[in-house]
């Protein structure tokens, strides 16, 4: 297939949908993946209503096998994956004295570790020029103690992006984590402006590539 494909894992009506819209305007077919297909399909319907090619899919990000199945299925149906946008995170209000090990592992699995089976399953469909895009957060550096697991997720996924970028670069595939240094929805951190920052980071020329970008508004 000749139409480029954007796959958004952890899509929602905010940043995920806005990023998908930007790529759709650039000629991409978009696949929006949520916890349930019933949640994803209305998002895809919005884009189809604007004249774009979009589909909604469900996945259990806590299940590596399901992540792999869904990502590989998109690649097989569409014939390619050009941008894989990893957007999930888990907010759990619990400080380090309240947070249990099973809870931390559960949150980490969704917000960071799920990137591994996603990229591994996408790899056969990623050609030279493909990109892995990750939504980062200031919580990686300045965690709020009342949501301790979120900081762990964001620090870990940023670190993982560094290794992914180094591993994929020889094939002309690059990875980037965009750290959003602000509160979503406030001032310059509206979903559309944050989405624009993510889109810009993913579409930079290879000569200017870095695996980490900060958006400070």
C-alpha positions as CSV (number, residue, x, y, z in Angstrom):
1,X,0.0,0.0,0.0
2,X,1.2,3.5,-0.8
3,X,-0.8,5.5,1.9
4,X,1.3,6.1,5.0
5,X,-0.1,4.8,8.3
6,X,-0.2,6.4,11.8
7,X,-1.0,4.0,14.7
8,X,-1.9,5.7,18.0
9,X,-1.7,3.5,21.1
10,X,-3.5,4.9,24.0
11,X,-5.7,7.2,21.9
12,X,-8.2,9.5,23.5
13,X,-10.3,12.6,22.6
14,X,-7.4,14.9,23.6
15,X,-3.9,14.7,22.4
16,X,-4.3,11.3,20.6
17,X,-7.1,12.5,18.4
18,X,-5.4,15.8,17.8
19,X,-2.2,14.2,16.7
20,X,-4.1,11.8,14.5
21,X,-5.9,14.7,12.8
22,X,-2.6,16.4,12.0
23,X,-1.2,13.3,10.4
24,X,-4.5,12.7,8.6
25,X,-4.3,16.1,7.0
26,X,-0.8,15.1,5.9
27,X,-2.3,12.2,3.9
28,X,-2.0,9.4,6.6
29,X,-4.5,6.7,7.3
30,X,-4.9,6.6,11.0
31,X,-5.6,3.8,13.4
32,X,-6.7,4.8,16.9
33,X,-6.3,2.2,19.6
34,X,-8.1,2.5,23.0
35,X,-8.8,0.0,25.8
36,X,-12.1,-0.9,24.1
37,X,-13.0,-0.8,20.4
38,X,-16.3,0.9,21.5
39,X,-14.2,3.8,22.8
40,X,-11.9,3.9,19.8
41,X,-14.6,3.8,17.1
42,X,-16.2,7.1,17.9
43,X,-12.8,8.8,17.7
44,X,-12.2,7.3,14.3
45,X,-15.8,8.3,13.2
46,X,-14.9,11.9,13.9
47,X,-12.0,11.7,11.5
48,X,-14.0,9.8,8.9
49,X,-16.6,12.6,9.2
50,X,-13.9,15.0,8.2
51,X,-13.1,12.9,5.1
52,X,-10.1,11.0,6.5
53,X,-9.3,7.3,6.4
54,X,-9.5,6.1,10.1
55,X,-10.4,3.0,12.1
56,X,-10.8,2.3,15.8
57,X,-9.4,-0.7,17.6
58,X,-9.4,-2.1,21.1
59,X,-6.3,-3.4,23.0
60,X,-5.4,-4.4,26.5
61,X,-2.1,-2.6,27.0
62,X,-1.5,-4.6,30.2
63,X,-1.2,-7.7,28.1
64,X,1.9,-7.8,25.9
65,X,0.5,-10.6,23.8
66,X,-2.6,-8.5,23.0
67,X,-0.4,-5.5,22.2
68,X,1.6,-7.6,19.8
69,X,-1.5,-9.1,18.2
70,X,-3.2,-5.7,17.6
71,X,-0.1,-4.0,16.3
72,X,0.8,-6.8,14.0
73,X,-2.8,-7.0,12.8
74,X,-2.7,-3.3,11.8
75,X,0.6,-3.9,9.9
76,X,-0.8,-6.8,8.1
77,X,-4.1,-5.1,7.1
78,X,-2.5,-1.8,6.1
79,X,0.8,-3.2,4.7
80,X,2.9,-0.7,6.6
81,X,3.3,1.4,9.8
82,X,5.0,4.8,9.3
83,X,4.5,6.4,12.7
84,X,3.8,4.6,15.9
85,X,2.6,7.0,18.5
86,X,2.8,5.6,22.1
87,X,0.5,7.8,24.2
88,X,-0.7,5.9,27.3
89,X,-0.1,6.7,30.9
90,X,-1.8,5.6,34.1
91,X,-2.7,8.2,36.8
92,X,-3.0,6.6,40.2
93,X,-3.2,8.9,43.2
94,X,-1.0,7.1,45.7
95,X,2.2,8.3,47.4
96,X,5.2,6.0,47.8
97,X,3.9,4.9,51.3
98,X,0.6,3.9,49.8
99,X,1.6,2.5,46.4
100,X,2.0,-1.2,46.4
101,X,4.5,-3.2,44.3
102,X,1.7,-4.8,42.2
103,X,0.1,-1.4,41.6
104,X,3.5,0.0,40.5
105,X,4.1,-2.9,38.1
106,X,0.6,-2.7,36.7
107,X,0.9,1.0,36.0
108,X,4.5,0.6,34.6
109,X,3.4,-2.2,32.3
110,X,0.8,0.1,30.6
111,X,2.6,3.4,30.7
112,X,6.1,2.2,29.7
113,X,6.7,-1.5,29.2
114,X,3.9,-1.9,26.6
115,X,6.1,0.1,24.2
116,X,8.4,-3.0,23.8
117,X,5.9,-5.4,22.3
118,X,4.4,-2.5,20.3
119,X,7.7,-1.7,18.6
120,X,8.8,-5.3,18.3
121,X,5.6,-6.3,16.5
122,X,5.6,-3.1,14.4
123,X,9.2,-3.6,13.3
124,X,8.5,-5.8,10.2
125,X,6.2,-3.0,8.9
126,X,8.6,-0.1,9.7
127,X,10.6,1.0,6.7
128,X,13.4,3.5,6.4
129,X,11.9,6.9,7.4
130,X,9.4,5.4,9.9
131,X,9.2,7.0,13.3
132,X,8.3,6.0,16.9
133,X,6.8,8.9,18.8
134,X,6.2,8.9,22.5
135,X,4.3,11.4,24.7
136,X,6.5,12.3,27.6
137,X,5.9,14.4,30.7
138,X,7.7,16.7,33.2
139,X,6.8,14.0,35.7
140,X,9.9,12.2,34.5
141,X,12.1,14.8,36.2
142,X,9.7,16.4,38.7
143,X,7.3,13.7,39.9
144,X,4.4,14.6,42.1
145,X,4.7,12.4,45.2
146,X,0.9,11.9,45.3
147,X,1.1,10.1,41.9
148,X,4.4,8.3,42.3
149,X,3.8,5.7,39.6
150,X,3.4,8.3,36.9
151,X,6.9,9.6,37.4
152,X,8.3,6.1,37.2
153,X,6.4,5.5,33.9
154,X,7.6,8.7,32.3
155,X,11.2,8.4,33.4
156,X,11.3,4.8,32.2
157,X,9.7,5.3,28.8
158,X,12.0,8.2,28.1
159,X,15.0,6.0,28.9
160,X,13.6,3.3,26.7
161,X,13.2,5.6,23.8
162,X,16.9,6.4,23.9
163,X,17.7,2.7,23.5
164,X,15.1,2.2,20.8
165,X,16.4,5.1,18.8
166,X,20.0,3.8,19.0
167,X,18.9,0.3,18.0
168,X,16.6,1.5,15.1
169,X,18.8,4.3,13.7
170,X,21.0,2.0,11.4
171,X,17.8,1.1,9.5
172,X,16.8,4.7,9.1
173,X,14.0,4.5,11.7
174,X,14.1,6.9,14.6
175,X,12.4,7.3,18.0
176,X,11.6,10.4,20.0
177,X,10.1,11.2,23.3
178,X,8.5,14.6,23.6
179,X,8.5,15.9,27.2
180,X,5.6,18.1,27.9
181,X,6.7,20.6,30.5
182,X,3.4,22.0,31.6
183,X,-0.1,21.2,32.7
184,X,-2.3,19.9,29.8
185,X,-5.1,22.3,28.9
186,X,-3.5,25.4,30.5
187,X,-2.1,28.3,28.5
188,X,0.2,27.1,25.7
189,X,-0.5,23.5,26.7
190,X,-3.8,23.0,25.0
191,X,-4.3,19.7,23.3
192,X,-3.9,21.2,19.8
193,X,-0.6,23.0,20.7
194,X,0.8,19.9,22.4
195,X,-0.2,17.8,19.4
196,X,1.5,20.2,17.1
197,X,4.7,19.9,19.1
198,X,4.5,16.1,18.9
199,X,3.8,16.2,15.1
200,X,6.7,18.6,14.6
201,X,9.1,16.4,16.5
202,X,8.1,13.3,14.6
203,X,8.4,15.0,11.2
204,X,11.9,16.6,11.6
205,X,14.5,15.7,9.0
206,X,16.9,12.9,10.0
207,X,19.9,15.3,10.0
208,X,18.3,17.2,12.9
209,X,17.2,14.2,14.9
210,X,17.5,13.9,18.6
211,X,15.7,11.2,20.7
212,X,14.4,13.8,23.2
213,X,12.5,17.0,22.6
214,X,11.2,19.3,25.3
215,X,8.0,21.3,24.8
216,X,8.0,24.3,27.1
217,X,5.2,26.2,25.5
